[in-house]
């Protein structure tokens, strides 16, 4: 049955409003990153401005952003890989042996406010001379991404039929062999989903790096604050910095949209 | 054949000549698989949480290495009778979470319903919906800080077109919290919409058709067919978003800085506890606030899941 004409008009208008509300601010941010600070202050130049890459030159050269981009990439990549290595077998076990209570412990990490762990972490890791290093940053980001991997992959393994594993056992594989050679290759979509989400959450994480990083190891979300002074804000530089942080992750998300959506909505429809 | 399958499923490696240690590992795979992840989480979670619990009973301050004394429940008495910072931040946390969640659920439901049935260009709308929620929250906060700037921001320019005078937005003592709620709604409504859309897509068409044949109006079908079927998904969405909304930190810190602004206008419990810990080094008091905060989160979750179980019955 086709929707009534009145509804179709309403839907088009509503969709345009939704899309504009969600996209226009991002476009505005990107536009401002190509303006001089003088143009940003001039309402008449809102859209009609002569673009400059001066802000990006400033961000990438003076503000050492290349270093922070590398830091962010390295921390997010390492935390994601480590979370998959620890998380995949754990999620598999928890799914196959129905370990509800153990799963709850891991999921607690998603519920607890990060601040309540940061003081003890800071104490322990500064005694180990690790504060300001990459190790502690990766560990703290894993605290976010590991529960995510376990949560998504438990649902994925639950939905995977066990017949193929059983057939592999009949053919003489060990359980671990069956997991490695049969289950994991079959789980590639789930692994991609949880890996991508884990990367995004780590890339976007702010609070842990704010406390645990130092001038050399800080990640992009912390480095953004370099452009916020007490007296004034360098808006052009700031918007270039925020664009450098957000644009790559948005572009990645577009290419792997299917996985991002299935990860964010994981477990939502099981009831 | 059948006997072999049962034997295999019960968990003995079947290949002859498998080394003993491989058999042992395989037999104990349940815990060998789960232990590393669980140890990792437990080490970073249980022990620090216990420590925070202990710190809340001491007068620890200054340096984490400084001597501290056990003072029992004194911090709890102080914090719970603190009407200057603690209770206002409880109120702000509740207001922020409650109002943001309400808008996110209502708007998210509306967007999910708009996207439910296929139409031309749906792919592009889904892309637009995805963008805000993958954007880095601190950067989102900075972006809105420019748009809401009282002097040069786009928001006041737009209002000017409609003849409305400039608003202080983030800079105003009473407008800051609503403005941060708006930012949260902008960023996270898409998440609620996507979860609800996944729920809608998984619904079967039959009840809808049946209701249509019975002559139910669009609203009646939504209210009496779609909504009840969607209830479990809705609870999950509220639970996931609610927990994160309670813990909101990034956009508040990005827009208002330390202490939630000079009048603490957006100081929620998380921001307050962060400031106590890392700006004032009041570890004892901050631990007390955090334990209370944690109890509030657990309480809210418990209330929601209890309702969900009741609804299932």
Interface residues (C-beta under 8 A of the other chain):
Chain A: X1 X3 X11 X14 X15 X18 X19 X21 X22 X23 X25 X26 X28 X29 X32 X40 X41 X43 X46 X86 X87 X89 X90 X92 X93 X94 X97 X99 X102 X105 X106 X108 X109 X110 X111 X112 X113 X114 X115 X116 X117 X118 X119 X120 X121 X122 X123 X124 X126 X139 X140 X142 X143 X146 X147 X150 X166 X169 X170 X172 X173 X174 X175 X176 X179 X200 X203 X204 X206 X207 X211 X220 X221 X224 X228 X233 X235 X238 X239 X241 X242 X243 X245 X246 X249 X250 X253 X254 X257 X260 X261 X264 X265 X267 X268 X269 X270 X271
Chain B: X4 X5 X8 X9 X11 X13 X14 X15 X18 X22 X23 X25 X26 X29 X30 X31 X32 X33 X34 X36 X37 X38 X40 X41 X42 X44 X45 X47 X48 X49 X51 X52 X55 X64 X65 X110 X111 X114 X117 X119 X124 X125 X126 X127 X128 X129 X130 X131 X132 X133 X134 X135 X136 X137 X138 X139 X140 X142 X143 X144 X145 X146 X147 X152 X154 X157 X186 X190 X191 X194 X195 X197 X198 X199 X202 X212 X232 X233 X236 X237 X240 X243 X246 X247 X249 X250 X253 X254 X270 X273 X274 X277 X278 X283 X286 X287 X290 X291 X293 X294 X297 X298 X301
